Amino acid sequence: MKRFLLLLAVLAAGVFAAWPWLAEASQMMRIRALMGAVSVGVFLITLLAIRGYKLREKYAVLWLATAATITLAAFFPQVMDVAREWFGMQYVTSVVAVVFVFLVLVSFHFSIALSALNDKAASTASRCAILEARIQELERRIGAAPAAPKEKTDDRPAAGR
């Protein structure tokens, strides 16, 4: 939590320091600056989550690829110009389209992961039910067998010995 607050403070200080430049920049530069800040934020949050064992590496790769794509679009607008020319879109529309496609891919990946976890949970529940039935059967067999004589135990408290 402290790291997250520190990260927010650093980002706020960066925005405050860049405010005069942003006020005079064109709309495209503001959009690119916002995209760059978002990509750096996603990258840092992903690394912190990996470091804190809150995010597995196989999921982190997807978020790092998303951050890299947003960074590529923000700092190298020529790449976006190529995509814009291929599809006949405006710059902002192409940015939104690229971000949307990556977020759809992330959602699809997580849907696959959740489906696999659901199947694994169902398999584990069925195995648990089978083992529970076996335990009950063994308890029934032991209860039907003649009871072995119990050994006499000392029930006195430990201090009285």
Backbone bond lengths (Angstrom), bond angles and torsions (degrees), N, CA, C in turn:
res aa  C-N    CA-C-N  psi(-1)  N-CA   C-N-CA  omega(-1)  CA-C   N-CA-C  phi
1 M - - - 1.447 - - 1.529 110.28 -
2 K 1.351 115.44 -39.10 1.461 119.07 179.33 1.524 110.91 -64.70
3 R 1.333 116.36 -39.02 1.461 119.83 179.15 1.518 111.01 -65.10
4 F 1.327 115.86 -39.45 1.458 120.17 -179.98 1.526 110.02 -64.63
5 L 1.325 117.15 -42.89 1.461 120.30 178.00 1.527 111.08 -65.61
6 L 1.313 116.78 -38.30 1.463 120.55 176.53 1.525 110.48 -63.93
7 L 1.316 116.63 -41.71 1.459 121.17 177.74 1.529 111.00 -62.11
8 L 1.319 116.51 -43.09 1.471 120.07 177.18 1.522 111.74 -63.36
9 A 1.321 117.00 -39.57 1.462 120.40 178.96 1.528 110.78 -64.71
10 V 1.329 117.12 -41.85 1.462 120.73 178.53 1.528 110.65 -64.54
11 L 1.329 117.20 -42.77 1.457 120.48 177.88 1.527 111.47 -63.59
12 A 1.316 116.66 -41.51 1.467 120.16 178.26 1.528 110.53 -63.86
13 A 1.323 117.41 -41.02 1.463 120.66 177.82 1.526 110.51 -64.46
14 G 1.325 117.45 -38.22 1.460 120.81 177.63 1.516 112.02 -64.70
15 V 1.315 116.96 -42.52 1.469 120.50 177.76 1.519 110.11 -65.34
16 F 1.319 117.12 -41.75 1.464 120.66 179.58 1.529 110.88 -63.51
17 A 1.338 116.70 -39.80 1.464 120.58 179.62 1.528 111.46 -70.32
18 A 1.333 117.28 -32.35 1.465 120.82 -177.91 1.522 112.93 -90.21
19 W 1.312 117.81 -2.21 1.462 120.69 -174.70 1.536 113.76 -56.74
20 P 1.326 120.26 -45.23 1.475 117.84 178.77 1.534 112.97 -61.08
21 W 1.314 116.46 -38.58 1.455 119.58 178.34 1.525 111.19 -67.22
22 L 1.338 116.71 -41.51 1.461 120.44 179.84 1.522 112.29 -66.27
23 A 1.325 116.85 -33.54 1.468 119.89 -179.22 1.521 111.20 -66.07
24 E 1.329 117.33 -31.78 1.457 120.94 -178.64 1.526 113.45 -96.05
25 A 1.312 118.27 -7.91 1.464 121.78 -176.60 1.530 110.68 -77.46
26 S 1.319 114.81 159.52 1.465 120.12 177.66 1.533 109.55 -74.04
27 Q 1.311 115.42 169.89 1.459 119.83 -179.14 1.531 111.07 -62.99
28 M 1.315 116.90 -39.92 1.467 120.13 179.06 1.529 111.70 -63.05
29 M 1.333 115.97 -40.10 1.466 118.88 178.72 1.524 110.84 -66.93
30 R 1.317 117.57 -36.57 1.470 120.41 176.64 1.517 110.89 -63.81
31 I 1.343 115.46 -43.19 1.461 119.36 178.52 1.523 110.42 -62.43
32 R 1.322 116.74 -44.30 1.463 120.26 179.43 1.522 111.53 -65.32
33 A 1.330 117.38 -38.06 1.476 120.65 177.94 1.526 109.99 -65.64
34 L 1.322 117.06 -41.09 1.462 120.28 178.21 1.526 110.59 -64.93
35 M 1.327 116.82 -42.92 1.459 120.03 177.86 1.528 111.38 -62.75
36 G 1.336 116.71 -40.76 1.461 120.07 177.36 1.517 111.83 -62.98
37 A 1.328 116.71 -42.16 1.469 120.22 178.93 1.524 111.07 -65.69
38 V 1.327 117.02 -40.88 1.464 120.42 178.80 1.525 110.39 -64.34
39 S 1.333 116.48 -43.00 1.470 118.73 -178.66 1.527 111.42 -66.08
40 V 1.314 117.33 -40.53 1.471 120.11 176.77 1.529 109.91 -64.34
41 G 1.334 116.91 -40.75 1.465 120.65 177.66 1.518 112.24 -62.26
42 V 1.319 117.31 -45.07 1.472 120.98 178.41 1.524 110.07 -62.81
43 F 1.310 116.46 -42.48 1.463 120.87 179.27 1.529 111.06 -61.24
44 L 1.337 117.37 -48.52 1.470 120.72 -178.81 1.525 112.27 -66.02
45 I 1.323 116.79 -43.25 1.463 119.96 179.82 1.527 110.20 -63.84
46 T 1.325 117.11 -39.14 1.470 120.50 178.02 1.519 110.81 -63.35
47 L 1.327 116.91 -45.30 1.471 119.35 178.92 1.522 111.93 -63.86
48 L 1.331 117.61 -39.75 1.463 120.23 177.38 1.520 111.43 -65.69
49 A 1.316 117.44 -37.73 1.464 120.44 178.79 1.525 111.35 -68.07
50 I 1.321 116.81 -37.58 1.475 119.83 176.47 1.520 109.44 -65.68
51 R 1.309 115.56 -44.68 1.463 120.17 -177.79 1.525 111.74 -63.75
52 G 1.327 116.64 -35.12 1.462 120.50 179.31 1.512 113.72 -87.65
53 Y 1.337 117.70 10.95 1.464 123.95 -179.89 1.529 112.68 56.93
54 K 1.320 117.12 32.07 1.457 121.03 177.41 1.520 111.65 -99.31
55 L 1.320 116.94 -13.09 1.456 121.93 -178.99 1.516 108.26 -136.48
56 R 1.326 115.85 127.55 1.458 119.97 179.63 1.523 109.93 -75.27
57 E 1.311 115.07 154.44 1.457 120.98 -174.68 1.525 112.68 -62.71
58 K 1.339 116.76 -35.98 1.455 118.21 -177.00 1.525 111.55 -67.32
59 Y 1.334 118.11 -27.76 1.462 120.48 174.93 1.521 111.12 -84.32
60 A 1.305 115.96 -30.76 1.464 120.40 -179.27 1.523 111.49 -65.86
61 V 1.316 117.46 -32.36 1.458 120.36 178.79 1.522 110.42 -58.77
62 L 1.313 116.49 -40.03 1.461 120.49 179.37 1.527 111.27 -64.85
63 W 1.325 116.55 -43.02 1.471 119.62 179.46 1.525 111.10 -69.18
64 L 1.317 117.76 -36.76 1.464 119.96 177.27 1.530 110.99 -67.31
65 A 1.324 116.62 -36.56 1.473 119.34 175.94 1.525 110.68 -66.08
66 T 1.317 116.71 -38.02 1.470 119.94 177.00 1.519 110.32 -64.41
67 A 1.325 117.02 -44.74 1.467 120.28 178.47 1.528 110.81 -63.00
68 A 1.327 116.81 -39.05 1.465 120.09 179.34 1.525 111.15 -66.13
69 T 1.315 117.05 -38.56 1.465 120.41 178.74 1.521 111.19 -66.47
70 I 1.315 116.35 -42.63 1.464 119.54 178.29 1.529 109.99 -65.78
71 T 1.328 117.10 -39.59 1.463 120.79 177.12 1.523 110.66 -62.96
72 L 1.308 116.32 -42.93 1.460 121.07 178.21 1.533 110.76 -59.48
73 A 1.323 115.84 -43.84 1.469 119.57 179.84 1.528 111.54 -68.54
74 A 1.338 117.12 -33.48 1.466 120.27 -177.19 1.525 112.35 -76.81
75 F 1.321 117.19 -44.85 1.458 120.38 -172.71 1.529 114.50 -94.05
76 F 1.331 116.09 -16.42 1.461 120.54 178.43 1.529 109.42 -127.82
77 P 1.319 117.33 78.59 1.470 119.74 -176.05 1.527 113.16 -65.60
78 Q 1.329 117.34 -14.35 1.465 119.57 177.87 1.535 110.83 -62.80
79 V 1.334 116.20 -34.76 1.460 120.20 177.76 1.523 109.66 -63.95
80 M 1.318 115.79 -41.41 1.463 119.70 178.39 1.520 110.65 -68.79
81 D 1.331 117.38 -32.23 1.465 119.93 177.66 1.525 110.91 -64.50
82 V 1.328 116.80 -38.98 1.465 120.34 177.69 1.526 110.08 -63.23
83 A 1.342 116.19 -47.17 1.466 119.88 178.84 1.527 110.66 -63.53
84 R 1.320 116.54 -38.47 1.457 121.12 179.77 1.524 110.24 -63.20
85 E 1.332 117.15 -42.90 1.464 120.79 179.73 1.530 111.65 -68.04
86 W 1.326 118.03 -38.46 1.459 121.17 178.89 1.525 111.45 -60.32
87 F 1.354 115.17 -44.96 1.458 119.53 -173.62 1.522 113.59 -99.61
88 G 1.329 118.15 -3.96 1.454 121.51 177.69 1.524 113.65 68.44
89 M 1.333 117.16 39.36 1.460 121.26 -178.20 1.525 110.17 -111.05
90 Q 1.324 114.58 167.35 1.452 120.14 171.58 1.524 108.47 -82.12
91 Y 1.336 116.44 167.81 1.470 120.77 -175.22 1.521 111.27 -60.54
92 V 1.313 116.67 -50.89 1.475 120.09 -176.19 1.524 109.89 -63.32
93 T 1.315 116.62 -41.03 1.462 119.92 178.94 1.518 110.98 -63.26
94 S 1.323 117.63 -39.93 1.461 119.94 179.78 1.532 111.13 -67.98
95 V 1.316 116.93 -36.00 1.471 119.98 176.60 1.522 110.13 -63.14
96 V 1.314 115.36 -47.98 1.466 119.73 179.61 1.531 110.08 -61.39
97 A 1.324 117.05 -40.50 1.465 120.48 179.78 1.524 111.35 -62.98
98 V 1.326 117.55 -44.31 1.469 120.71 -179.84 1.528 110.57 -64.12
99 V 1.313 116.64 -45.90 1.468 120.37 179.44 1.528 109.81 -62.84
100 F 1.320 116.72 -42.57 1.460 120.65 179.68 1.524 111.35 -61.60
101 V 1.325 117.39 -44.29 1.467 120.63 -179.80 1.521 110.33 -61.30
102 F 1.325 118.01 -43.96 1.461 119.40 179.83 1.521 112.17 -66.77
103 L 1.318 117.01 -37.80 1.460 118.59 178.22 1.526 111.46 -68.86
104 V 1.305 117.36 -34.42 1.468 119.99 174.79 1.523 110.08 -64.70
105 L 1.328 117.11 -41.71 1.464 120.31 177.66 1.526 111.51 -63.76
106 V 1.322 117.15 -39.58 1.463 120.80 177.00 1.525 109.73 -63.28
107 S 1.318 116.76 -45.43 1.469 120.46 178.81 1.522 111.23 -61.70
108 F 1.320 117.12 -41.41 1.459 120.77 179.17 1.528 110.61 -63.60
109 H 1.319 116.50 -42.70 1.461 120.26 178.90 1.531 110.97 -61.39
110 F 1.318 116.57 -43.34 1.461 119.53 179.75 1.528 111.58 -68.67
111 S 1.318 117.60 -31.62 1.462 120.12 175.82 1.522 110.45 -64.34
112 I 1.318 116.39 -41.44 1.466 120.47 177.44 1.527 109.86 -64.03
113 A 1.329 116.72 -43.54 1.472 120.39 -179.85 1.526 110.92 -64.04
114 L 1.324 117.63 -41.27 1.465 120.34 178.93 1.524 111.40 -67.12
115 S 1.311 117.28 -37.21 1.466 120.31 177.10 1.526 110.33 -62.85
116 A 1.320 116.22 -43.44 1.469 119.87 178.69 1.523 110.83 -63.03
117 L 1.329 116.92 -41.25 1.473 120.01 177.96 1.527 111.56 -65.21
118 N 1.326 116.77 -37.77 1.462 120.83 178.43 1.527 110.07 -64.30
119 D 1.328 117.48 -43.66 1.463 120.94 177.23 1.524 111.16 -62.83
120 K 1.320 116.16 -40.24 1.468 120.40 179.62 1.533 110.77 -66.23
121 A 1.330 117.14 -39.28 1.466 120.70 178.45 1.530 110.78 -65.88
122 A 1.332 117.41 -40.33 1.464 120.59 178.12 1.529 110.46 -64.52
123 S 1.336 117.22 -41.23 1.455 121.29 178.22 1.525 110.68 -64.09
124 T 1.319 116.58 -42.57 1.468 120.74 179.19 1.525 110.94 -64.92
125 A 1.330 117.42 -39.22 1.467 120.78 179.00 1.524 111.09 -65.61
126 S 1.328 117.73 -39.99 1.461 119.53 179.00 1.532 110.94 -68.33
127 R 1.333 117.34 -39.78 1.467 119.88 176.57 1.519 110.99 -62.95
128 C 1.331 116.65 -39.33 1.471 121.11 178.41 1.535 110.41 -64.06
129 A 1.336 117.18 -40.74 1.463 120.40 179.28 1.524 110.91 -65.22
130 I 1.340 117.14 -39.85 1.468 120.74 178.47 1.531 109.95 -64.57
131 L 1.329 116.96 -44.24 1.469 120.20 179.20 1.522 111.29 -65.15
132 E 1.320 117.43 -37.99 1.468 120.61 177.95 1.530 110.49 -64.44
133 A 1.330 117.51 -40.05 1.467 120.72 177.42 1.525 110.52 -64.18
134 R 1.332 117.15 -39.51 1.463 120.24 178.33 1.524 111.14 -65.23
135 I 1.323 116.61 -39.21 1.472 120.04 178.54 1.522 110.33 -64.55
136 Q 1.342 117.01 -43.78 1.460 120.23 178.62 1.527 111.56 -62.80
137 E 1.335 116.82 -38.11 1.465 120.51 177.52 1.527 110.54 -64.85
138 L 1.336 116.42 -42.49 1.473 119.44 177.92 1.521 111.22 -65.50
139 E 1.321 117.16 -39.68 1.472 119.98 177.42 1.525 110.62 -64.23
140 R 1.315 117.11 -38.20 1.468 120.53 178.32 1.522 109.89 -65.30
141 R 1.346 118.06 -42.39 1.466 121.43 179.04 1.518 111.52 -64.77
142 I 1.315 117.59 -41.29 1.467 121.47 179.97 1.520 109.86 -67.50
143 G 1.334 117.23 -38.74 1.460 121.04 178.87 1.513 111.96 -66.85
144 A 1.328 118.94 -30.22 1.460 122.91 -179.99 1.517 111.32 -80.87
145 A 1.309 119.06 -24.37 1.467 122.99 -179.81 1.519 108.73 -74.86
146 P 1.358 116.26 152.69 1.470 118.03 177.74 1.523 110.48 -61.96
147 A 1.305 114.08 136.30 1.457 119.88 -177.09 1.519 110.36 -71.49
148 A 1.296 116.36 135.61 1.460 121.74 176.58 1.513 107.83 -76.94
149 P 1.330 116.58 148.10 1.474 117.66 179.12 1.532 110.31 -62.86
150 K 1.328 113.90 135.20 1.461 118.86 -179.91 1.512 109.67 -80.97
151 E 1.322 115.89 144.86 1.455 120.54 176.42 1.510 108.38 -78.37
152 K 1.299 115.95 145.05 1.448 120.14 179.21 1.523 107.78 -75.16
153 T 1.314 114.77 129.09 1.461 119.90 178.62 1.504 109.22 -110.13
154 D 1.274 115.14 154.84 1.459 121.50 178.68 1.508 107.94 -88.20
155 D 1.339 118.47 111.47 1.464 122.82 -176.68 1.522 112.64 -91.70
156 R 1.301 117.33 3.40 1.467 118.44 -178.99 1.519 110.38 -72.17
157 P 1.314 116.54 150.81 1.465 118.93 176.08 1.523 110.99 -63.01
158 A 1.294 116.03 155.33 1.463 122.10 -176.21 1.521 111.59 -62.99
159 A 1.308 118.74 -32.11 1.470 121.50 -177.71 1.521 111.15 -71.01
160 G 1.374 118.03 -27.88 1.454 120.96 -176.90 1.509 113.09 -82.33
161 R 1.286 120.71 -4.85 1.468 123.80 -176.53 1.474 111.67 -79.46
